[in-house]
Amino acid sequence: MSDDWKDEEKEPELRGWLQLWEAPPTPGRLDERVGASYRSGVRVSLWKRLARGRVTLPVPVAALFVILLAITSSLAAWAFRREMQSPGGEHESQASTSRGLADLRPLPEIRVTVERGGGSDVRP
């Protein structure tokens, strides 16, 4: 035999008990306390709400964001260094391909002076 027949027998009895049961009355000040709690949460300044705010991301999405941020910042740093090293702020590839050999100038004269005595290259 199954246990279903026991549940079917108990169902009318349960209905009778539920009809007789009354929920206890709510406390008199419950509505006031709930309203005060709500108003205190709503009146929080915008900055406090932003500071307490949360953004939930799955770990793979957050990891992808961090990786993309690292790649982007390293590429930006590389481009900045390259631009700072090129003369006049122009890219070397643009200057050489745009005019060919027209921008070629001779180097200024190089003078080498050798001093004796002193310095870090002196051998005893």
C-alpha positions as CSV (number, residue, x, y, z in Angstrom):
1,M,0.0,0.0,0.0
2,S,1.1,3.6,-0.6
3,D,1.3,6.4,1.9
4,D,-1.0,8.6,-0.3
5,W,-4.1,7.4,1.5
6,K,-2.8,8.7,4.8
7,D,-2.3,12.2,3.3
8,E,-5.8,12.1,1.9
9,E,-7.3,11.3,5.3
10,K,-5.4,14.1,7.0
11,E,-6.3,16.7,4.4
12,P,-9.9,17.4,5.7
13,E,-8.5,17.5,9.3
14,L,-5.8,20.0,8.3
15,R,-8.4,22.2,6.5
16,G,-10.5,22.3,9.7
17,W,-7.5,23.3,11.8
18,L,-6.5,26.0,9.4
19,Q,-10.0,27.5,9.4
20,L,-10.0,27.7,13.2
21,W,-6.5,29.2,13.4
22,E,-6.2,33.0,13.5
23,A,-2.9,34.8,12.9
24,P,-1.7,36.8,15.9
25,P,-2.3,40.5,15.8
26,T,0.6,42.7,14.6
27,P,2.2,45.0,17.1
28,G,0.8,48.5,17.2
29,R,4.0,50.3,16.2
30,L,5.1,47.9,13.5
31,D,3.9,50.1,10.7
32,E,5.6,53.1,12.2
33,R,8.9,51.2,12.6
34,V,8.8,49.9,9.0
35,G,8.0,53.3,7.7
36,A,10.9,54.9,9.7
37,S,13.3,52.3,8.5
38,Y,12.3,52.9,4.9
39,R,12.6,56.6,5.2
40,S,16.1,56.4,6.8
41,G,17.3,54.3,3.8
42,V,15.8,56.6,1.2
43,R,17.2,59.8,2.8
44,V,20.8,58.7,2.5
45,S,22.8,61.0,0.3
46,L,23.7,60.2,-3.2
47,W,27.4,59.9,-2.4
48,K,26.8,57.4,0.5
49,R,24.5,55.3,-1.8
50,L,27.2,55.3,-4.4
51,A,29.9,54.3,-1.9
52,R,27.7,51.5,-0.6
53,G,26.8,50.3,-4.1
54,R,27.8,47.0,-5.4
55,V,28.5,45.6,-8.9
56,T,28.5,41.9,-9.1
57,L,30.4,40.2,-11.9
58,P,31.2,36.6,-12.6
59,V,34.8,35.8,-12.0
60,P,35.6,35.0,-15.7
61,V,34.1,38.4,-16.8
62,A,36.1,40.2,-14.1
63,A,39.3,38.4,-15.2
64,L,38.7,39.3,-18.8
65,F,38.2,42.9,-17.8
66,V,41.5,43.0,-15.9
67,I,43.4,41.3,-18.8
68,L,42.0,43.8,-21.3
69,L,42.8,46.7,-19.0
70,A,46.4,45.5,-18.6
71,I,46.9,45.0,-22.4
72,T,45.4,48.4,-23.2
73,S,47.5,50.3,-20.6
74,S,50.7,48.6,-21.7
75,L,50.0,49.5,-25.4
76,A,49.2,53.1,-24.4
77,A,52.5,53.3,-22.4
78,W,54.4,51.8,-25.3
79,A,52.9,54.3,-27.7
80,F,53.6,57.2,-25.3
81,R,57.3,56.1,-24.9
82,R,57.7,55.7,-28.6
83,E,56.3,59.1,-29.3
84,M,58.5,60.8,-26.6
85,Q,61.6,59.2,-28.0
86,S,61.0,60.2,-31.6
87,P,62.5,63.7,-32.6
88,G,60.0,66.5,-32.8
89,G,57.1,64.3,-31.6
90,E,56.7,62.8,-35.0
91,H,56.8,59.1,-35.7
92,E,59.9,58.0,-37.4
93,S,58.1,55.8,-39.9
94,Q,55.9,58.8,-41.0
95,A,58.9,61.1,-41.5
96,S,61.0,58.6,-43.6
97,T,58.1,57.4,-45.8
98,S,56.5,60.7,-46.5
99,R,59.4,62.5,-48.1
100,G,62.0,59.8,-48.8
101,L,65.6,61.1,-48.6
102,A,64.6,64.8,-48.7
103,D,64.9,65.1,-44.9
104,L,68.4,63.6,-44.8
105,R,71.0,65.9,-43.4
106,P,74.7,65.3,-42.6
107,L,75.7,64.9,-39.0
108,P,77.5,67.7,-37.3
109,E,81.2,67.3,-37.0
110,I,82.3,64.8,-34.3
111,R,85.4,65.6,-32.3
112,V,86.8,63.0,-30.0
113,T,89.1,64.1,-27.1
114,V,91.2,61.6,-25.2
115,E,92.4,62.7,-21.8
116,R,95.1,60.9,-19.9
117,G,95.1,60.4,-16.2
118,G,92.0,60.0,-14.1
119,G,88.7,58.4,-15.0
120,S,87.4,54.9,-14.5
121,D,89.3,53.4,-17.5
122,V,92.8,53.9,-16.0
123,R,94.7,50.7,-15.4
124,P,97.4,50.5,-12.7
